[in-house]
Amino acid sequence: MPPVRTSIFELLKIGPGPSSSHTIGPMTAGYDFMELVRKLPRKDRLRADRLTIRLFGSLSATGEGHGTRRAVMSGLLGFLPDTCHPNVLEEFDDKDQQFELDLDGKALAYCAGDIVFDAVQHDYPHSNTMLFALNAGTETLLERTYYSIGGGFLDWERKEEEKRGEPAYPYKTMAQLKEHLRTHSMRLHELILANEKAITGMSEKEIFENLDHIVEVMERSVELGIQSKGILPGPIGLQRKAAVMYEKAKAEHFQGPGFVKALNAYAMAASEENASGHCVVTAPTCGAAGVIPSIIFMLKRHMGALQDEIRQGLLAAIAIGFLCKHNASISGAEVGCQGEVGVASAMAAALLAYARGYRFQVTENAAEIAMEHHLGLTCDPVGGYVQIPCIERNAMGAVKAYNAYLIASTLDESYQRVDLDKAIQAMAQTGRDMSRKYKETSLAGLAQSVTEC
């Protein structure tokens, strides 16, 4: 296995919710396919008369509730996750509304309702599979199979790897990362920063500016969420809770139980914004987009953290996310919610410990404790919507992250018997053993129980 070469801004992406694998990935796929179409010879573009898009696996099982049709449609029409306006998916609520796709010389009528929800059980190499085909009669002019592999990451058959630099300090595991820190007398955030510069060619100034923008979007999702009331989109009729929880915390002056209520409110706020299809940050996914923003909001608003401390803490969190993605998965469709909220909680615990000035071992211990106590967590969204249990699950992930930080920073470092590499290995194995029904299909668990009731 090669070392970690993922960029910070591949892991932390801005885009519309409610699910990075169901919205950000498919939107990017729609955009990419139209770019390929426009590169076809003019004679082929003029002959094209039909576009076929088929969704498989989790995309089929929960795509309606996750907004996948709307996301694909927006991508076909030229929107990209990191530049689209926050409410873009709302423009495609009517699945029968026709739009004109620009084939560069010809317009092809298409509507979101033309997208087919195909088999849930299939033989493709990833649960979240999309087949795009442009046809002229019975002839296929262009075809591509995409895989939305979690966190908004997109893969496809015969994909050419993007050319990028080699990491300055290559690592595959936490043990290797620690060895670099000892050998080179470095701190964790310095290593992640050095690798980002080597891999992407970005300057430190550019990286910090982009990190600050990521933090701004996270904070904005919390701020909007704690001010918003009403019913979330979809047939469940779920009431927003973040604003009420925040008002209760404020009435208690954020003291005692009020502090924990505020932390819950912040996580619910960003998660409710995600459930509304508004723009959030994949941290590491949209489904887990409330955990890290809640910790950052708490650090800045209640603990007086400086911007540079937030940056350093976020870089530490990114190291945890990289390792989880590299050695297991951050996709609910592959490993269940342990790979989404579980990873987010581990990242948030590391962020909190590092931002508060603790060195590497406490940071790793905090991440491991948070991860350990999410092992086995299934992904069972009721009705296919990222609402129940997802929103409260983000709140629980944030509270677990805070508690993991308390345990790690209070007890002697030598008491820790399980390291992060072992916890990630356990997460990967648990994900492999988990029944497919519990991986973002809404066919079992709470999703089935609520339906039956």
N, C-alpha and C positions, 0 to 999 in steps of 0.2 A: 504494500500500500504506500503511495507517495505521501510526502508530508503535507501538512495543512497549507493550502494556497488560496483559501477563500479570502476575499476582501471584506473589510469591515462593512462596507456599504452594499455588499451583496447579502450579508446577514441581516443588517438593519436597513430595511427598505420602506419607503413611504408609498402608500397606496390605499385604495378603498377596501373596506371590510366587506363581508364579515369573516372571510376565510382566505388566507393568502394562497393556499393551494387551489381554492375554488374561484377566486376573483383575480388576484394579481398574476398568477401563472397563466390562467386562461386569457386574460386581457392581453398579456404579452404575446401569447401564442397567436391570437387573432391579428395583432399588429404585425408580427413576424411573417405570417402567411401572406398577408396582403403585400408586404414588401417583396416577397418571392414572386407573387403573381405579376407584379409590375415589371419584373425582370424577364418575364417570358417574351418570346418574339411577338411582335405586334399582331401578326396573323393569327396566333393562338389566342391572344387576348380577345380579339374581335370575334372568334368562333365560340368562346366560352358562353355557356347558357345555363350552367347549374353549379351551385356550390353546396357540397355536402359536408356537414360537421356532425360527428357522432361522439358522444361522451360515454365512457365506460367506468365501471367500478364505483368508487366513492363519489366521483363526479356525477354519475347517473343516479345513485341512491339518494344523495342529499343535495344535488345541484340546484333543484328548484328553490329550496330554502336558503341556500348559500349564495344565490344570485349569479350562478355560473353562466346562464344564458345571457344575462345582461352584460356580464363582464366580457364574454367573447364578442358580443355585438359591439361594445364600445371599442374594443381593440381593432376590430375590422374597420371601424370608421375613423381610426387614426389616433385614438387616445392611448396614452401610456400611463402606468400607475403613478410614477413619480412626478408627472407634470399635469395630470388631469385635475379639473376642479373638484373640490371635496364631495359634491353631491352628484357626480356624473352618472352613476348607475340609475338614479331616479329617472333619467331621461328615457330609459328603456324598460319601464315597468309594463308597458303595453306590448305583450309578446307578439301581437298581430299587426303592429304598426310597421309598414314597409319603409326601408331606407335604401338609398342608392349607393352601392359600393363602387368606388372609383377604381376601375381597372386600367386607367391611363389610356384613354381612347374609347372606352366603352363603360357604360353604367350597368350594373347588374342589381336587380331588385332582390332584397333579402330582408327577412324579419327574424327576430329572436326565436319565434315559434318554429322556425324551420330547423333549428338545432335539435338533434335527436338524442334523447336519453336512452342509451343502449344497455347491454347486459351489465349487471352488477358483478356476476362471476365471469371471469374471462381468463385468457392465458397470456395476456401481455405482461411484460416484466415489472410493471408498476401499477398499483391500484388505480391511480389517477391518470387515465389514458385518454387522449383526444385524437381522433382521426379527421384530418382536413383533406378534402379532395375537390379540385376544380375540374369540371367535365365539359365536353362538347358532345352532346348526344351520349353515346355509349363509350366514347373515348375519354380516358383520364389524361388531362393535360398536365396536372401537377398534384402531387400527393405528399403529405408529411404526417408522421405519427409523433405526437408530442406527449411527454410525461411531465406532469406537474408534481414535483417530488418533495414539496413541503417548503414553507417559508417563502413562497413566491419563486423558488428556483425552478427552472425549466430545462428539460433535457429532451433530446430527440435522437432518432437513429442516425448514425454516421455524423453526429455533431462534431465539428472541429473545435478543439480546445482553443480558447482565446490565448493568444500569445501574451505572456506576462513574465515579469522577472522572477528569479528564484528568491525564496525567503532568506533573509540575512541569518536567521537562526532557525533552521528547519526542525520541526518536531511533529510527532504523530500522537504522542501521549503526554499526560501530565508529568510522568516521570522524566521524559526527555526534556520537557519544558523547564522543569525544576533544575535539571542538570545544567542547562544553559545559564540560568540565573545564578547558580553557584559559581560556575566556571568563569563567567564574565562579570561577576559582581554587579548584576543589573537588577532593576526592579521590573515587575511584571508589565506595567504599562509602557515602560521604555522598550521592552522587547516587542510587544505587539505593535507599537508605533514604528519601530525600525523595520519590522517585517512588512507593514503596510506600505511604507515608502519604497522598499525594495521590490515588492510585487507589482504595485500600481504606478510607480514613478511620481506619485503625488508628493508635494512638499508638506512639511509639518504644518505650515499655516493653512494650506488647503484642507488637510485632514481635520484640524481643529474647527475650521469654519463649517465643514460638513457635519461634524459631531454636534456642534452648537445648534445647527439647524434641526438635526434629529431630535435633540432635547427640546427645542421649541415646539415641534410638532407633538411630541409626547405631552408636554405641559398643556398645550392647547386642547388636546383631547380630554384631559382631566378637567380643565376649566370649563369647557363646553358641557361636559357631562354632569358636573355638579350644579349647573344652572338649568338643566333641561328636565322637564317633567312630561308626563303623558304616556302613551302606549307605544311600544316598539313595533316596527313593521312586521307583518305576517299574521297568520291565523291564530297564533297562540293567545294573543291579546295580553302580552306580558307588560306589567306596569314598570316603568323606570323606578329605581330605588335609590340611586346614588344621591340625588338632591336631598331627599328626606333624611338619609343617613348622615349627610354632611351637616344639615341643619341641627340634628340631634347632637352631633359631635361639637359643633360650634357653641351650642347652648351649654355644654359642659366644659367650655373653655379649653377643649382638646386635652383635658387632664384625666388621668386614670382611664376608665373605660372609653372616655371621649377620644383619647389618642388612637385607640384601636379602631373605634368607629370611623374616625377620619381616614385611617389607612384603608379600611374596607371601602369607604365611599370613593376614594381616589381610584382604586382598582376597578370598582363597578362603573365609575364614570367613563373611563377610557374604554372599557369593555362594552358599555352600552352605546357609545359612539361607534364602535366597531360593528355592533349588531345592527345599527342603523344604516350601515353601508357607507359611512363617512370615512375620511382618510385618517389612518393611524400609521404606526410604525410596526413592522414585523419584528417582534422582540421575544422569541425568534420568529413567531408566526402571528397572524392576525388574531387567531383564536386565543392566543395568550398575550394579547397586546395591552392588557391592563396591569400586569404585574410589575414590570420594570418602571413604567411611568409613575405608578403609585409610590414606589420607593424613592424615586428622584424627587417627586413633588414633596414628599415628607422631608427628605433631606434638606431641600432648599427652603421650604416654608416653616418647618418646625425645628430643624436642627442647625440652621445657619450655615449650611455647606456652601463653599465658594465654587465658582464655575470650574476652576482648575481641578478641584477635588472631584466634582461630578465627572469631568472628562476622564480623569485617571480611574475612577471607579467603573465607568462605562467600558473603558479599555480592558479592565480586569474581567468584567462580565462577558465581554466579547470573547476572551480567551476560553471561558467555560463553554460558551455557545459553539465555538469552533470545534472543540473536542467532542462535544455531544453529537454534532452533525457528522463529524469525520468518522467517529467510531460506533455510532448507533444511528439515530435519525431524529429529526425534528418534525416529522410528518405524522399526524394523527392517523392517517390511512395506513401507515406502516407499523407503528408501534403503540398506537393509542395516545391518550392525553398525557401520559408520562413523558412523551417526547415533545409536548407543547407546553402545557402549564408546568409540568415537572422541570423541564429545562429552563423555562422562564424563572421559576422560583430559585433554582440553583444559581442562575446568572444574577438575579436580584440580590441574593444573599451575599454573593461575592462582591457585587457593587457596593453594598452597604458597608461590609467589613473594610474594604479597601479605601473607600472614601472617608471612613472614620479614622484612617491612619494605621490600621493593622497591616502587618506584613504578610508575606505570602502564605505561610502555613495556616494562619487563622482564616485567611481568605479561602483557601482550598477546603479547609474543614467546614466552613459555613456552607459552601456550595455542595459538598458531599452530603451533609446532613439534610439539606433541603431536597436534594435529589433522592436520597434513600427513602424518604417518607412520602414520595410520590410513586414509587415503584408499583407497577401493576395497575395504574390508573387507566381506565378505559375511556374511549371516545364514543359517547352514546347520546348525541344531541337529539333532543325531542323534536320530532317533526322535521328533522334535517335543518333546523335553525340554530344559529350560534347564540343561543339564549339560555335554555335550560339544558344542562346545569352549568353552561360555560361561563356565564357572567359571575355567579357566586363562586365558581371554581377559581376564577382569577383572584377574587378577594381572598379566598382561602390560601392560594398560592403566595399572595403578598404577605399575609400574616405568618405563614410557615417560613417564608424567607426572613422575616424579621426575627422570629423565634430561633431559627437556625443561626443567625448572626449572634443573638444573645448567648446561646449555648457555646458556640465556638469561641467567642471573645471572653467568656467568663471562666471556662474550665481550662486547665493546663493542656497545652497542645499535644503533649505526649499521651493523653488519655484516648486520643482518637485511634481506633483500631482499623477503620475502613478508609481507604483513600479514594479519591475521585475516580481514578481509572477503573477500580473494581465496581463502583456504583454504576458507571457508564456501561461497563461490560454486562452487569446484571440487567440494566435497562434494555440493552440490545437483545439479550437472550429472552427476557420476559416478552418483549415485543414479537419475537419469532414464534414463541409458544402460544401467544394470545390468539384466540379464535378470530377469524376475519370479521365475524358479526360485530365485534366490539371495536372495530377500527373505522369509525366515521361512516358507518352505513345506516345507522338508525334502525337496525334490525334486531337489536338485543339491548339488554340492560335497562337503564332508566327510560330510554326512548320507547322500548316496547311496553314497559310497565305502565307508563303514563297513557299510552295509546289504548291499552287494554282497559284502563280505568275509565 
